Amino acid sequence: MRDEPALWLFADQLGPHFHGTPEHRHRDVLVIRSAAAFAAKPFHRQKLHLVQAALHRLAADLGDRVTLIDAPDYRTGLREFGRPVVVHEPTSHAADAFVRKLHGEGVVTEILPTPGFVLSKADFAEWAAGRTRFVMEDFYRDQRRKFGVLLEADGEPEGGHWNYDHDNRQPPPKTTRLDVPAPWHPRENEIDDRVRADLDAAERAGEIHPVGVDGPRQFAVGHDEAQRALKRFLDHRLPVFGPHQDAMLTHDWAMAHALLSVPLNLGLLDPRDVVRKAQERYRAGEAPLSSVEGFVRQVLGWRDWVWHLYWHQGPEYLHRNALQARRKLPEWWRSLDADAVEAACLRTALAGVRDRGYAHHIERLMVLGNHALQRGYDPAELTHWFATAFVDGFPWVMPANVIGMSQYADGGVVGTKPYAAGGAYINRMSDHCPGCVFDPKKRTGPDACPFTAGYWAFLDRNAARLRGNHRMRQPLSGLERLADRAEVVAREADRDHF
């Protein structure tokens, strides 16, 4: 309706909970494809495809209600549109500052709370008041209580425990793949053809500089596709999601993971609906509590938690570097040149990023993140890489995950200790080590595992900084007893192949 402001949607605000609610379903919708936004960073080619296809799909689904404008930048697109707009809270500091400036100019008449997360910013501010540490488990339990998820009638946790991690840390089976139905995958259509042609032309013209390879679309870009992907997971994969969620298999990149982070982060799925439907599967006896609780923790706990920490900690959080890690990312890492990597675990994870823009959470934390932590890569540069090279990466997603959890760069605000581990962990939780050129049991010699040796070199480099952390007391005591400590440290300082 042209007598009221249109609803301006960003590319991660595309589901009906953004535009189809009673207060919005009568509004005109504006979507701007900003050339500057797509060209600003070295995004993964498949991420560019997903976002572009999602915008086209929204325009196709909503028909005449949508005005889709191609513009060099957002301000030019708004000027071309020529009408005031309302907008939901955007998902980055830069976009938030821009929208607030537009609000001051009268272009944006109202900034609405985002429906893309379960807890409001005001409620999080109340929860966080007076806290100096933000442990996810505390937040998650309060989320369960507040929203009544997986609780007994007396308010206690379903099954008597808040957390079923102990059931969900099994090593991989002695097979190359999990015995689990395949995840949902889309069928490409004319929108994909058009987007691929547009991206090819933009890349040839030097307008974009993507990383990674093009490939068949793996994730949902429309609400109906997202619902099918969710149903497929809940019906066929949730029952076996839990036990091996921390395991890695070379030839099974999807395993039993939900693969819903893309449609969730594009705003195609309402996280409240996702959590409700998962709980219903448990109530109906269709999935075990350990699997349902583990999945609910990812959506209701972890996802909301990293979103709120992004805003609560502010832009300066990106510059935290408690361990003084300064090394630049190597070229093979930035260009996703997995073929340059010899270590089987690192090569497999990096190849997944190259080929799909995706690696599951243990590959991110205990392979890619663990390697970066041990080698002292700059945490801000690493955060930027994760946000652009992954198809589910957005500015709000990565700071708490990388600066806090993975790199311990905030000094313990988010995590209680660095997530550093040697080759023994990867050998136990994957099938990567047999046949690898490196031996996870060796820390010296030509076949010394870069994770095993790198672990001790990391401890040596950061011993003084970590000595006050009680959880690091035992590892640091082990370092003091290491007979070949000097040799390990010297060899790792000179290592040029991984």
N, C-alpha and C positions, 0 to 999 in steps of 0.2 A: 504494500500500500504506500503510495507516494506522499501521503500526508504525514508520515512519521519517519524517523531515521531508519535506514536500512541496517541490517546486521552484517557487519564486516567480519568474516571468518579468516583466520590464518590457516595455514596448511596442516596444522595439527589440532584442528577444532572441527572435525568433519562429520561427527555422528549426530544422530537425532537428539541426543541429550544436550547438544549445543544449539541446534536450529529447529527442532521439532517439538519443543515443549509448548504448552498452551500460551505462554506469554510471547513466544517467538514464531509460532507456525504461520502467522499471518504476515510476518515481516518479509520485505524483499531482502535478498541475500547478495552481498558483494564478495567476490573473490578476486584477488589481484595476483597475477603471476609476475613477480618482480624479477627482472633479469639480473639486477644487482645482487639479490639474495642468493640466486643460484650460482652466480659467478664468484661470489666473495671468498669461497674456501674450496680446497681440493676434496670435494665430496666424493664418496664412492659412486661409481656410475649407476649401480642398481638402486642406490638411495635416491638419486635424482629421478630415476625412472618411477619409483614408487610414489614420490611426492607429486610429480607431474601427473601421473595417471590418476592419483587420488583426486586431484583438483578437477580434472576432466570428468571423472566419474561422478563427483558431486554435482557438477553442472548438468550432466545428463540425467541424473536421478531427480533433480529438483526442477528441471525444465525452465519455463519462462520466469520462474521466481528468482533465478540466479542471473546476475550480471558478472561475466568472467572477462576481466580486462588484462591484456598483456601490456606491460608498461616497463620502462627502464628502471623504475623504483616505485616504492609504495606511495610516496607523496605525489608523484606524477599521476599514478593511477587514481588516487583519491580526487585529485583536481579534475581529471577527465570524468569521473563519476558525477561530481558536481552536487552531491547531496550530503547532508550530515549522516553520521553513522554512529551506532553503538557497537561496542566490542567487549568480548570477554577478556579477562586478565590474560595477557600473553605469557609465553613460557621462557623468556630470557630477560636478563637485565637490560640489554640493549633495546629490545622491543618494548619493554615496559617503560623505559625512559622516553622512547619515541611516542608511544601512545599517550603518555601523560602530557607531553608537549602539545600534541594534537588536541588533547582535551582542553588545555589552556587556551588554544586558539579557536575553540568552538567547532572544529571539524569533527571531533569525537564528542558526542553529547553525554555519554555515560560509559563508565568502565564497570562491567558486571563481574561478579565472582565467577570463577571458573567452575564448571560442573565436571571437569576432567579428573578430579581426585576426590577421595572420599571425605577427608577432613578439611574443614575450612582453614584459611590462614589465621583467622581470629582465634579459633579453637586451638590451633597449634601454638600460637603465641601464649595462650593461657597455660598450656601443658609445659612449654619450655621455660616459663618464667622462673628464674632463680637457679636454673640448672647450668652447670659448667661442662658436663659431659652428656652426650646424647647417645645412649646405648639403644640400639634398635629393638632389642628384646623388651625393654621397658615400654617403649612406644607401642610395640605390637600388642602386648598384653592389654594396654589401655585402649587400643583400637578395638580389640575383641570385646572388651567390657562395654565400651561406649555404644557400639553398633550391634551388640547382641549376637555375635558370630561364634558358632561352635561352643556354646555354653550350655551347661546343665540348667535345670529349673532354678537351682539355688545360686546361680551365678558363677559357679566353679567351672573350670575348663572341661570340655567334653573328654571323657576317658580318664580324667584325673591328672592330665599333664598339659602344660601349655605348648610344649615343644616336643616333636617326635623326630628330632634330628638323629637320634641314636638308631632309629629304624631306617633312615634314609641315607646312610653313608656306606652302603655295600660296594665292594670293588666290582668291576665288570665281570660278567660271566665268561666262561672259556669258549666264547663264540665270537664271530666277527661282527654280529649284529644282535640287538635285542629282539626277542620274539614278541613284537608288538606291532599292531596295525600301523600302516604308514600315516603320516600327518596329512591333513588336507592341503592340496596344492591347487592353485587357480588354473583356469584355462585362459590363455591370452586371447585378446580380441582386437577389434579395430582401434580401440583407444591405445593399446600397447603398441600396435604398429605405428600409429601416428606419433606417439611419444618417442619411440625409438628413432624414427626418422628425424624428428626435431633435434634430439640430442646428438645424433650423428652429425647433422649440419652445424650445430653450435660448436661441437668439438673441432670439426674441420676448420671452422672460421676462427678458432682460437678464443671463442667467447666463454668457454668453460674448460676446466683442466681437471677432469675427474681422475680418480685412482680406481684400481680394481678392473675387473673385466665385466663386460655386458654378459647377460645370461638370461635364461628363462625366469620370468617373475616367480618368486617363491612365496609371496605374502599377499594378504588381502589389501585391496585399495578401496573397496566399497563396503557399505554397511551390510549388505546381504552376504557378501563374501566373508566378512568378518564373523557374522553369525554362523555361517557354515563351518568356518575354521574352529570356532569355539565349540560348536556341537560335536564335531569330529573328535576333538580332544576330550571333552567330557564323556562322551559315549564309549570311546575305544581306547583312550590313552591314559586318562586320569587314574584308572584303577592300578596301573603299573608305574605311575609317574614317580612315586616316592623312592623306592629302594635304591635305584642306581642313579639318582639325580646328580651325585657328585663324581660319577665315573666317566671315563673317556674311552671311546673306541675309534680306532683309526678309520674304519670304513662305515661308520654309522654316525654321521654328524648330528642327526636329529634325535636319535635315541628315543626316549619317551618324553622329551621336553614339550612344553605347551606351544611354543613358537607363536605366542600371541603378543609379544612385546611391540611388534610393528603396528598392528591395528589398535592396540591400546594407546601407543604414543602418537599415532595419527588422530586420536580422538574418535575412532570409529566404534569402539566398544566402551560402554559405561562400566567402570570398575565395580560399582555397586552391584550391577546386574551379574557380572562375572563371578563375584564372590557368592552372591545368593544362589546362583545355579550350581556352583561347586558344592555348597553346603547341602543343597537339595539332593545331590547324588549320594552324599554320605547318609542323610536321613532315610533315603530310600534303600539303603543297603547295597548300592551299586558301586561303591568305591570305599576302600579302607580309610580309616581315620588318619593314619600316618601320611597317606598320599594327599588327602584333601587338606589336612592341616599344613603340609609343606607348600602346597600351591597357594592356599589362602595367605600364608605368611609372605609369599612373594608379592602378591597384589595388594592386600590390605595393609601389610606391614612395610616391606622393603620399598615398594614403589612410592607409596605416600611419604615415607620417611625421607627418601633422597630428594623428593620434590620440595618438601618443607625446609630441609636443611639448606637447599640452594638459596632460598630467600632469606632464611634466618641468619645464615653466615655472611651473606652479602658478597659483592664482587671481589672484595679483598681476599676471600677464602682461596681463590684461584692462585694466589701468590704465596700460599703457605708452603714452606720447604724445610721442615724441621730437621731432616737428615742432610740438608745441604747437597742435594743431588743436582749436578750441573751438566752432565753429559748430554750432548745433542743426540736425538734419535738417529741411528745409522741410516744410510740411504736405502739399504735393502729392506729395512722396516717401513720407512715412509712410502716406498714404492711397492710394497707388498710382494717383494721378490722372494717367494717361498723357496724357489729352486736354488737360491743361494745359501740355504740353511741345511745343515747336516743333521742336527738333533731332531729325531723323529717327532717328538711331541711339539716342539716349537714350529717345525715345518708344517705339520698337520694343522695346527691352529692358525698359522699365518695364511696357509692356503685356503682355509675356510673363509677368512676375511677377504682374500683376493677374489675368490670364486663366488661368494654369496653375500659378502658384507656382514657376516654373522659368525659368531663362535659362542658356544653356550657358557654359562656363568663360571664354571670351573676352569674352562680353557682361558677365560678372560682373567680370572683371579690368580690361578695357580700355575699357569704356563706363561701367558703374555705378561700379566702384571708381576708375577714372581721374577721372571727374567729381567724386566725393567727395574724392579726394586734392587735386585742383586747387582745390576750393572750401573746403577746410579743415574738413570735417565731423568732428565728434567721433568718434574711432575706436571707443570703447566703445559709443556709441549705434549706430553703423553695424554693429558686430558683432552686437549684439542684433537689429537689423533683419534682417540676413541670416539669423540663426538662426530667426527666427519667420516671416518672409514667404516663405521657400522651403520647398517640400515635402520636400526632402532635408536641411534644416538641423536640426542638433542642437547642443547646447552645445559638444561636443568638435570639431565640424567647422570652426567659423568663426574661432577666435582666430588660428591660424597663417595661415589664408587671408587674413584681413582685417587684423588688427593687424600681422602680419608681412609677408606678400607684397604685399597690395593697398595698404596705407596707410603702410608703412615706419615704423610707429609704434614698433617695437622698436629702431629705430636701426641695423638691419643684422644682427640675430641670425639671421634667416631668409633675407632677400633681400640681394643685393649692391648694389642701388640701388633708388630709387623707380620704380615702374611708371607713370611719367607720360609721356604722348604727346600730340601735337597732332593736328589734324584730318587731316594727311597720312597717318598710320597708318590711321585709320578709313577714309579714302577708298581706300587701297590694299587693305584687307582686307575690304571690304564693298561692297554696292550701295546703301548708305544715302545717300550724298552727292549724287548727281545728283537734282535736283529739290528738295533740302532748301532751306529759306529761308536757311540760312547757307552761306557759302562757305568750304570748308576752307583755301583759300589766303589768306584775309583775317584779319588780327588787329585791324583797326580799322574803324570804320564801322558802319552799322546792320545789315549782313549779316555782320559778323565772326563767325567760327565760335567758339562758346564753348569748344571744346576747343583750338583753335589759340591764341586769345588767353589762355585759361585756363592753358595750359602755361607761357607766359612769365610770367604773373602769379604762378604757383606758384613758379617758379624765383626770381623777384625776392623773394618773401616768405621763402623758405627758403635764400637764397644762403649766408648765414653758417653755417647748420647743415649744409649739404651740401658745403662747400668742402673738407673733409678726405677726401671720398670720391673716389678716383681715377677711378672710372667716371663721375663727374659733371663732370670737368674740362672736357671739350669743350662740353657744354651750357652750363655757366656762362660759358665764354669767349664763346659765341655771345650770351648775355644781355648781356655787357659791350659787345658791338658793336652792339646793337639801337638804331637811331637813334630809334625812337618808343617806347622803353621806358616813359617816364613817362606817355605818353598811354595806352598799353595797360594799364598798371597802374591808372591812375585810372578808366578806363572799366570795367574788370572789377570793381573795387571797388563800382561803382554798378550793375552788371548785375542786373536783376531778372527776366529772362526767358531761358529756355534752349530 
